[in-house]
Amino acid sequence: MAPGNSSRNFSAPEARNGSVAEKPAPHTNVIMPSLFSIICFLGIVGNLIVIYTIVKKKKLRCKQTVPDIFIFNLSIVDLLFLLGMPFLIHQLLGNGSWYFGAPLCTIITALDTNSQITSTNILTVMTLDRYLATVHPLKSTYVRTPCVAALVICLVWLLSFLTIIPVWMYAGLMPLEDGTVRCALLLPNPETDIYWFTLYQFMLAFAVPLVIICVVYFKILQHMATTVVPLPQRSLRVRTKKVTRMAVAICSAFFICWAPFYILQLVHLGIDTPSMAFFYAYNFAISLGYANSCLNPFLYIALSETFKRQFLVAIRPAKEPCRNSSSANNNSMTEASVCLKLAPESTQQTQFLEDFSPRSLPVTVAVH
């Protein structure tokens, strides 16, 4: 991949000295598109399920909660990221050539990078919210509200768009010797700018959020291990632990899936002639990053009985609108939201506990 090339370019990596590595085996053009097609299909279906469940809950007049806002936006980010995969698959089949014009190249590249930054920022905000819910459950009652959460999410989206201004400026088409073009990041001085841009993305979308999230969860675990809870509050503490465990699982999955990609990005900065082993490892790392956006909804469904019940209500709505329970701290992530479903002979009560939901992360465009 030439300096400044987009991470969607899957042709054999090019050396900085001008020599080109050996071309990948023909079977790569079959295996990788098939793998990416499966990831794309499952990811889109999974995220649509999450979005539908939350939207349906609102239509049933159940009050939207702080986790609902985080869940909905994470799923939107993942969905936007996965909707760009058909273009990636087309590139795989065409050896990296781009046939969709310069405007679409800029839009797809910017959306990819924006999704990556937005996902990481939302995960960080979710972690801070978990800290407030666990360590300061009473003091944070007036801060952890749906209105404040919506405002924070808007700021996250705005910040993400501002941080990818270089992508909007320099994403474009790069002509090749064979007459085709590739969608690339055309930096002014690629030999030096690519180093700064790679480090910029690594720090902003991976390293700094990782440090913040690890420190915050360490504080949460430390608090939960040293705090003695009165007997009447132990059930609430158990629910808090479950929600925290869900959030830890989501964040862990994200960083595990994206760590290989960022590590290889940094390694590539010091390689003059990438080998075929590096080429295959790099492609696997990209597929793992995309798989995170596919994994998140199913991870949430597997670990949360609450979401399963919410989804069942969404596909089989109650005859009467939902009513929120008047429990204390009703905006908390550990709050119980009660939905009443009237049956012919009796009234059945289904209780929903608030949970976190998935995110993902996009592919960066800082590839040589």
C-alpha positions as CSV (number, residue, x, y, z in Angstrom):
1,M,0.0,0.0,0.0
2,A,1.4,3.3,-1.0
3,P,2.0,6.0,1.6
4,G,-1.3,7.8,2.2
5,N,-3.4,4.9,0.9
6,S,-6.7,4.2,2.4
7,S,-7.1,1.2,4.7
8,R,-9.8,-0.1,2.3
9,N,-7.1,-0.8,-0.2
10,F,-6.3,-4.5,-0.1
11,S,-3.8,-4.9,-2.9
12,A,-0.4,-6.2,-2.0
13,P,1.6,-3.7,0.3
14,E,4.0,-1.5,-1.5
15,A,7.5,-0.8,-0.2
16,R,8.6,2.8,0.5
17,N,11.6,2.3,-1.8
18,G,9.3,1.6,-4.8
19,S,9.5,-2.2,-4.9
20,V,6.3,-4.1,-4.7
21,A,5.8,-7.2,-2.6
22,E,4.7,-10.4,-4.2
23,K,1.0,-10.5,-5.2
24,P,-1.4,-12.4,-3.0
25,A,-2.6,-15.9,-4.0
26,P,-5.7,-16.0,-6.2
27,H,-7.7,-17.8,-3.4
28,T,-7.5,-14.5,-1.4
29,N,-10.0,-13.0,-3.8
30,V,-12.5,-15.6,-2.8
31,I,-11.9,-16.2,0.9
32,M,-11.7,-12.5,2.0
33,P,-14.8,-11.3,0.1
34,S,-16.8,-14.3,1.5
35,L,-15.6,-13.6,5.1
36,F,-16.4,-9.9,4.8
37,S,-19.9,-10.7,3.3
38,I,-20.7,-12.9,6.3
39,I,-19.5,-10.2,8.8
40,C,-21.5,-7.5,6.9
41,F,-24.8,-9.5,6.8
42,L,-24.7,-10.7,10.5
43,G,-23.6,-7.3,11.7
44,I,-26.3,-5.4,9.9
45,V,-29.0,-7.8,11.1
46,G,-27.7,-7.7,14.7
47,N,-27.5,-3.9,14.9
48,L,-30.9,-3.5,13.3
49,I,-32.4,-5.8,16.0
50,V,-30.9,-3.5,18.7
51,I,-32.2,-0.3,17.0
52,Y,-35.6,-1.8,16.4
53,T,-36.0,-2.9,20.0
54,I,-35.2,0.5,21.3
55,V,-37.4,2.3,18.8
56,K,-40.2,-0.1,19.5
57,K,-39.8,0.5,23.3
58,K,-40.3,4.2,22.8
59,K,-43.4,3.7,20.6
60,L,-44.9,1.6,23.5
61,R,-44.5,4.8,25.6
62,C,-41.8,3.3,27.8
63,K,-39.5,6.1,29.0
64,Q,-36.1,6.2,27.2
65,T,-33.2,5.7,29.7
66,V,-29.5,6.7,29.7
67,P,-28.4,3.2,28.5
68,D,-31.0,3.3,25.7
69,I,-29.3,6.5,24.3
70,F,-25.8,5.0,24.5
71,I,-27.1,1.7,23.0
72,F,-28.9,3.4,20.1
73,N,-26.0,5.6,19.1
74,L,-23.5,2.7,19.3
75,S,-25.7,0.6,17.1
76,I,-26.1,3.5,14.6
77,V,-22.3,3.9,14.4
78,D,-21.8,0.2,13.9
79,L,-24.5,0.1,11.2
80,L,-23.0,3.1,9.3
81,F,-19.6,1.4,9.4
82,L,-20.9,-1.9,8.2
83,L,-22.9,-0.3,5.3
84,G,-19.6,0.7,3.8
85,M,-18.4,-2.9,3.6
86,P,-19.9,-3.6,0.1
87,F,-17.5,-1.0,-1.3
88,L,-14.6,-2.8,0.5
89,I,-15.8,-6.2,-0.9
90,H,-15.9,-4.7,-4.4
91,Q,-12.3,-3.5,-3.9
92,L,-11.2,-6.9,-2.8
93,L,-12.7,-8.4,-6.0
94,G,-11.1,-5.7,-8.1
95,N,-7.6,-5.8,-6.5
96,G,-8.1,-2.4,-4.8
97,S,-9.4,-0.4,-7.8
98,W,-12.1,2.2,-7.1
99,Y,-14.9,2.7,-9.5
100,F,-17.4,5.0,-7.6
101,G,-15.9,8.4,-8.1
102,A,-14.1,11.0,-5.9
103,P,-17.1,12.3,-3.9
104,L,-18.1,8.8,-2.7
105,C,-14.5,8.0,-1.9
106,T,-14.3,11.0,0.4
107,I,-17.6,10.2,2.1
108,I,-17.0,6.5,2.7
109,T,-13.4,7.1,3.9
110,A,-14.6,9.9,6.3
111,L,-17.5,7.9,7.6
112,D,-15.2,5.0,8.3
113,T,-12.8,7.1,10.3
114,N,-15.6,9.0,12.0
115,S,-17.3,5.8,13.1
116,Q,-14.1,4.6,14.6
117,I,-13.5,7.8,16.6
118,T,-17.2,8.1,17.6
119,S,-17.3,4.4,18.8
120,T,-14.3,4.9,21.1
121,N,-15.7,8.1,22.5
122,I,-19.0,6.6,23.3
123,L,-17.3,3.7,25.0
124,T,-15.4,6.1,27.1
125,V,-18.5,8.1,28.0
126,M,-20.2,4.8,28.9
127,T,-17.4,3.9,31.2
128,L,-17.5,7.3,33.0
129,D,-21.3,6.8,33.4
130,R,-20.6,3.4,35.0
131,Y,-18.3,5.0,37.4
132,L,-20.9,7.6,38.5
133,A,-23.6,4.9,38.8
134,T,-21.3,2.6,40.9
135,V,-19.2,5.0,43.0
136,H,-21.5,7.9,43.3
137,P,-25.0,6.5,42.8
138,L,-26.9,9.2,44.8
139,K,-24.8,12.3,44.0
140,S,-25.0,11.6,40.2
141,T,-28.8,11.2,40.1
142,Y,-29.3,14.7,38.8
143,V,-26.5,14.4,36.2
144,R,-27.2,10.9,34.8
145,T,-30.4,11.8,33.0
146,P,-31.6,11.1,29.4
147,C,-31.4,14.8,28.6
148,V,-27.8,15.1,29.8
149,A,-26.9,11.8,28.0
150,A,-28.4,13.1,24.7
151,L,-26.4,16.3,25.0
152,V,-23.2,14.4,25.7
153,I,-23.8,12.1,22.7
154,C,-24.3,15.2,20.5
155,L,-21.0,16.6,21.7
156,V,-19.3,13.2,21.0
157,W,-20.6,13.3,17.4
158,L,-19.5,16.9,16.9
159,L,-16.0,16.2,18.4
160,S,-15.6,13.2,16.1
161,F,-16.4,15.2,13.0
162,L,-13.9,17.8,14.0
163,T,-11.1,15.3,14.6
164,I,-11.4,13.8,11.1
165,I,-11.1,17.1,9.3
166,P,-7.7,15.9,7.7
167,V,-9.6,13.0,6.2
168,W,-12.2,15.3,4.6
169,M,-9.4,17.4,3.2
170,Y,-7.1,14.8,1.8
171,A,-9.2,11.8,0.9
172,G,-9.4,11.4,-2.9
173,L,-8.5,9.3,-5.9
174,M,-4.9,8.2,-6.6
175,P,-4.1,7.2,-10.3
176,L,-2.1,4.1,-10.9
177,E,0.2,3.1,-13.8
178,D,-2.3,0.6,-15.2
179,G,-4.9,3.4,-15.7
180,T,-7.1,2.5,-12.7
181,V,-7.5,4.6,-9.6
182,R,-7.6,3.9,-5.8
183,C,-9.4,5.6,-3.0
184,A,-6.6,7.0,-0.9
185,L,-5.6,9.6,1.7
186,L,-3.5,11.9,-0.4
187,L,-1.4,13.7,2.2
188,P,0.8,16.7,1.1
189,N,4.1,15.0,2.1
190,P,3.3,11.3,2.4
191,E,6.8,10.2,3.4
192,T,6.6,12.2,6.6
193,D,2.9,13.0,7.1
194,I,1.9,9.4,7.2
195,Y,3.9,9.0,10.4
196,W,2.2,11.8,12.1
197,F,-1.3,10.9,10.9
198,T,-0.9,7.2,12.0
199,L,0.3,8.3,15.5
200,Y,-2.5,10.8,15.6
201,Q,-5.2,8.2,14.9
202,F,-3.5,5.6,17.2
203,M,-3.5,8.0,20.2
204,L,-6.9,9.5,19.6
205,A,-8.9,6.4,18.7
206,F,-7.1,3.7,20.7
207,A,-4.3,4.5,23.2
208,V,-5.8,7.4,25.1
209,P,-9.4,5.9,25.4
210,L,-7.8,2.6,26.4
211,V,-5.9,4.2,29.3
212,I,-8.9,6.2,30.5
213,I,-11.2,3.1,30.4
214,C,-8.7,0.9,32.2
215,V,-8.2,3.4,35.0
216,V,-11.9,4.1,35.5
217,Y,-12.7,0.4,35.6
218,F,-9.9,-0.2,38.1
219,K,-11.4,2.5,40.3
220,I,-14.8,0.8,39.9
221,L,-13.6,-2.6,40.9
222,Q,-11.6,-1.1,43.7
223,H,-14.7,0.6,45.1
224,M,-16.8,-2.5,44.8
225,A,-14.2,-4.6,46.5
226,T,-13.8,-2.3,49.5
227,T,-17.3,-1.0,50.1
228,V,-19.6,-2.7,52.6
229,V,-23.2,-2.6,51.3
230,P,-26.2,-2.6,53.7
231,L,-28.5,-5.6,53.4
232,P,-31.4,-3.6,51.9
233,Q,-29.2,-2.4,49.0
234,R,-27.5,-5.7,48.1
235,S,-30.0,-6.5,45.4
236,L,-29.3,-3.1,43.8
237,R,-25.6,-3.9,44.1
238,V,-26.0,-7.2,42.3
239,R,-27.8,-5.5,39.5
240,T,-25.0,-2.9,39.3
241,K,-22.4,-5.6,39.1
242,K,-24.3,-7.2,36.2
243,V,-24.5,-4.0,34.2
244,T,-20.8,-3.2,34.9
245,R,-19.8,-6.7,33.7
246,M,-21.7,-6.1,30.5
247,A,-19.9,-2.8,30.0
248,V,-16.5,-4.4,30.7
249,A,-17.3,-7.1,28.1
250,I,-18.2,-4.6,25.4
251,C,-15.1,-2.5,26.0
252,S,-12.8,-5.5,26.2
253,A,-14.2,-6.9,22.9
254,F,-13.6,-3.6,21.2
255,F,-10.0,-3.3,22.3
256,I,-9.2,-6.9,21.6
257,C,-10.6,-6.7,18.1
258,W,-8.8,-3.5,17.2
259,A,-5.5,-4.0,18.9
260,P,-4.0,-6.1,16.1
261,F,-4.9,-3.5,13.5
262,Y,-3.3,-0.6,15.4
263,I,-0.2,-2.6,16.2
264,L,0.3,-3.5,12.6
265,Q,-0.3,0.1,11.6
266,L,2.6,1.1,13.8
267,V,4.8,-1.8,12.7
268,H,4.2,-0.9,9.1
269,L,5.8,2.5,9.7
270,G,9.1,0.8,10.2
271,I,8.9,-1.7,7.3
272,D,10.4,-0.8,4.0
273,T,9.3,-3.9,2.1
274,P,6.2,-5.6,3.6
275,S,6.2,-9.4,3.3
276,M,3.3,-11.6,2.3
277,A,3.0,-12.7,5.9
278,F,2.5,-9.1,6.8
279,F,-0.1,-8.7,4.1
280,Y,-2.2,-11.7,5.3
281,A,-1.8,-10.6,9.0
282,Y,-2.9,-7.1,8.0
283,N,-6.0,-8.3,6.2
284,F,-6.9,-10.5,9.1
285,A,-6.6,-7.6,11.5
286,I,-8.9,-5.5,9.4
287,S,-11.5,-8.3,9.3
288,L,-11.2,-8.6,13.1
289,G,-11.9,-4.9,13.4
290,Y,-15.0,-5.2,11.3
291,A,-16.1,-8.3,13.2
292,N,-16.3,-6.2,16.3
293,S,-19.2,-4.2,14.9
294,C,-20.8,-7.6,14.1
295,L,-20.0,-9.1,17.5
296,N,-21.4,-6.3,19.7
297,P,-25.2,-6.9,19.3
298,F,-24.8,-10.7,19.7
299,L,-22.6,-10.2,22.7
300,Y,-25.3,-8.0,24.3
301,I,-28.0,-10.5,23.5
302,A,-26.0,-13.4,24.9
303,L,-25.1,-11.7,28.2
304,S,-28.3,-9.8,28.9
305,E,-31.6,-11.5,29.8
306,T,-33.0,-8.0,30.0
307,F,-32.5,-7.3,26.4
308,K,-34.0,-10.6,25.4
309,R,-37.2,-9.7,27.3
310,Q,-37.2,-6.2,25.8
311,F,-36.9,-7.7,22.3
312,L,-39.8,-10.1,23.0
313,V,-42.0,-7.2,24.0
314,A,-40.9,-5.4,20.9
315,I,-42.0,-8.2,18.5
316,R,-45.1,-8.9,20.6
317,P,-46.2,-5.5,21.9
318,A,-48.4,-5.2,24.9
319,K,-52.1,-4.2,24.5
320,E,-51.6,-1.3,26.9
321,P,-48.8,1.2,26.8
322,C,-45.8,0.8,29.0
323,R,-45.6,2.6,32.3
324,N,-42.4,3.5,34.1
325,S,-42.0,2.5,37.7
326,S,-41.6,5.2,40.2
327,S,-38.4,3.8,41.7
328,A,-35.8,6.1,43.1
329,N,-33.1,7.1,40.7
330,N,-35.3,6.2,37.7
331,N,-32.6,7.5,35.3
332,S,-29.9,5.2,36.7
333,M,-28.5,2.3,34.7
334,T,-29.6,0.0,37.5
335,E,-33.1,1.4,37.6
336,A,-36.1,-0.9,37.0
337,S,-38.4,0.1,34.2
338,V,-41.7,-1.8,34.5
339,C,-43.9,-2.7,31.5
340,L,-47.5,-3.9,32.2
341,K,-49.0,-6.3,29.7
342,L,-52.7,-7.1,30.1
343,A,-53.9,-10.6,29.6
344,P,-57.5,-11.8,29.3
345,E,-57.7,-13.1,32.9
346,S,-54.8,-11.6,34.7
347,T,-52.3,-8.7,34.7
348,Q,-48.7,-9.8,34.1
349,Q,-45.8,-7.6,35.1
350,T,-42.5,-7.7,33.3
351,Q,-39.6,-5.9,34.8
352,F,-36.7,-4.6,32.7
353,L,-33.4,-3.6,34.1
354,E,-31.3,-1.1,32.2
355,D,-28.2,-2.4,30.5
356,F,-25.5,-1.3,28.2
357,S,-25.2,-2.3,24.6
358,P,-22.5,-2.6,21.9
359,R,-20.1,-0.4,19.6
360,S,-17.5,-0.8,17.2
361,L,-15.1,0.6,15.5
362,P,-14.2,1.5,12.1
363,V,-11.1,1.1,10.0
364,T,-8.6,3.9,9.9
365,V,-7.4,5.4,6.6
366,A,-3.8,5.9,7.7
367,V,-2.3,3.0,5.7
368,H,0.7,3.0,3.5
